[in-house]
Amino acid sequence: MAYQDDLLDLIDDSGADRPEASTVRKWKVAVIDDDRAVHEGTRFALSDYSLNGQTLEILSAYSAAEGRELMRAHPDIAAVLLDVIMETDEAGLDLVEFIRNDLRNETVRIILRTGQPGQAPERRVIVDYDINDYKAKTELTADKLFTSLTAALRSNQQLERMVQTRRGLEIIIDAASTLYDFKSMQRLAEGVLTQLASLLNVDCAGILVLRDGGAVDNDFSVLAGSGCYSRFSGVEGQASLDSDLKQTVEDAFRRRKHEFVDHRSVLYIRTGSGREVVILLQAECELSDTDRSLVEIFGSRLSIAFDNVILYQQLQDANTQLEDRVAQRTRALMQANRRLSAQWLRLQRANGFKNEILGTVAHDLKNPLGVILGRTEMLAELIGAGSSGDTVTLQIDHIRDATKRLIAMVDHLISDAMADAFDITIKHEPVDVAALVAEVSEANQLSAANKQQTIVVSAPTGQVTMCDQDRMREAIDNLVSNAIKYSPVGGRITLLVDHDANHTIIRVTDEGAGLSPEDLGRLFVRFQRLSAKPTAGESSTGLGLSIVKRIVEMHDGQIKADSSGPGQGSTFTIILPTTS
């Protein structure tokens, strides 16, 4: 049986004088019970309670529902004196589960009080619920309440300290994974301040300042601030700092050692790279000798941490520079490769030009050479037959004209080979196309006569077209020689010249083997062989029509081919602008 003076006396203190509000932090204790007398008795019994210089702030709730709202509104409650039976027989136990599981509050200490112990057996409650004590209201005297509450508050204090320590370590570990930018240094600084506060187990405002080695006096950066100093975080230099705070930081850089005065602690750290760090802590109470020793040991380890961050930053800068150099070298290599590719294409193109020149020479020079050979044979026959000098002279003139054309062709081929990689220019001069066609017809008469073929020319004179006479002669000559080559013995070849308002039209029609659809699709491509074969075994390089197409396009003209089908002959049409 408890002594009389150990029992809780319930008195009415509603009229007692209330103490003035204090700025000193108080322990928050929640009383959750549906019996108002319990609230009043608890307040009376703990009215003079003090632990570590802190008094109590008692918060009341009169049901489990009110208790839920109270715990939501005050997550910093240190201890709860909780009745088991309120709205229901297990309302208090349900509230315990709500605090631990829904609010995830693991630091608040819970003391269950019950007026009916049999309703919730103590052993089951202790095993099944995360509580710190279980008391019957009849046995909870003032002394036992003091003891239980003190144990609960000390336990809460230790858990809060563990939480703060874990939070500081998490910040530092998190900073370790992001040490490649300036913010990682700031995060490390924030972690240092949090860790120091947790290490000292006090609420304190702090500021951490960094000065690079070789910097002028007062040239520093505020990496992090907490509490009332958080507004200075990220400040470059001392311009925005309060005058007394600026003076404290400057004195620390000059003094170069720790200082503990009253409620203010100043740490000085010099890193291996020559940088200097000053940490200022403003606490509510003075540090003990043990706390100062812990702070000094902690500070001695910080120089390595800051140097590691700085080294990571330097490594990042070096990597960035290296990447830039690699990128520059890569661009230079790509440019060199492009130049080599361009040179290789030019070489391939030059080789193609060489092949075209050889094919063109073989093709275009054969016709004049045939004329020279045929006229020479005729000349020999005439001399052997004793023909007159005029007849012989006429054949010599034909040979001379063919030789001149041959020389002109060679000159053009050489000029084309030299200028094919550039813009090729042509001459624009007035030309009587009818006369030009007649000249080409006359030059090919011997080749046609050898195959008993007839060349018919229909070309009205008096019309002038602006073009390059030599190149157009070459184009028409190619079409006529092809017509002779692919027409049968005794065939007819027709050359027609016509004019309209803006164009000059030249048609070359033969009675040869005609063109298949496949031939029409690849007719003007270089080195192509058609399905039809020359009728007298003549050779073909496959270049003639491609040369014609190129010459016509240089004059901004068009060339077309038409054929009704194999065995029905073909017609090649050149359309030139009259003026250009």
RAJOFEN-V850175 format. One record per helix or strand of 2 or more residues. SS is the DSSP state (alpha for helix, beta for strand). FROM is the first residue (numbers start at 1). TO is the last residue. If there is no record, write none. Layout:
SS,FROM,TO  SS,FROM,TO
This chain:
alpha,4,6  beta,27,32  alpha,36,45  beta,56,61  alpha,64,73  beta,79,83  alpha,91,102  beta,109,114  alpha,117,119  alpha,122,128  beta,133,136  alpha,142,176  alpha,182,200  beta,204,211  beta,221,226  alpha,227,232  alpha,243,255  beta,259,261  beta,264,270  beta,276,283  alpha,289,384  alpha,389,419  beta,429,432  alpha,433,443  alpha,445,450  beta,454,459  beta,464,467  alpha,469,486  beta,492,499  beta,503,510  alpha,517,521  alpha,544,554  beta,558,562  beta,570,577
